[in-house]
């Protein structure tokens, strides 16, 4: 069974920083793509950032220049460095990986880690 576990969320003041981590475990051949998404109260889940297995990153417009996605392939882990946080960034953050498994592709989501930006 493939599993993702996020960590690093919490309460931070406006202008502050947080780093989220997401580690994959289980049986899979490889990872095709990885990403972070946010879901604010009463809103739909939205893209924050994605990164491919060869390191190409893509960001949502609201986080460009403030957030950075990175990966450690050896540890099957991705990170989201969030700087200059704003109250509008308050949301539950989910990671998602697209795995290559014996039956094809498998999209897996983590359980989410909450981020609250407030003074």
Secondary structure by P-SEA (a helix, b strand, c coil): ccccccccccccccccbbbbbbbbbcccccccccbbbbbcccccccccccccccbbbbbcccccccbbbbbcccccbbbbbccccccccccbbbbbbbccccccbbbbbccbbbbbbcc
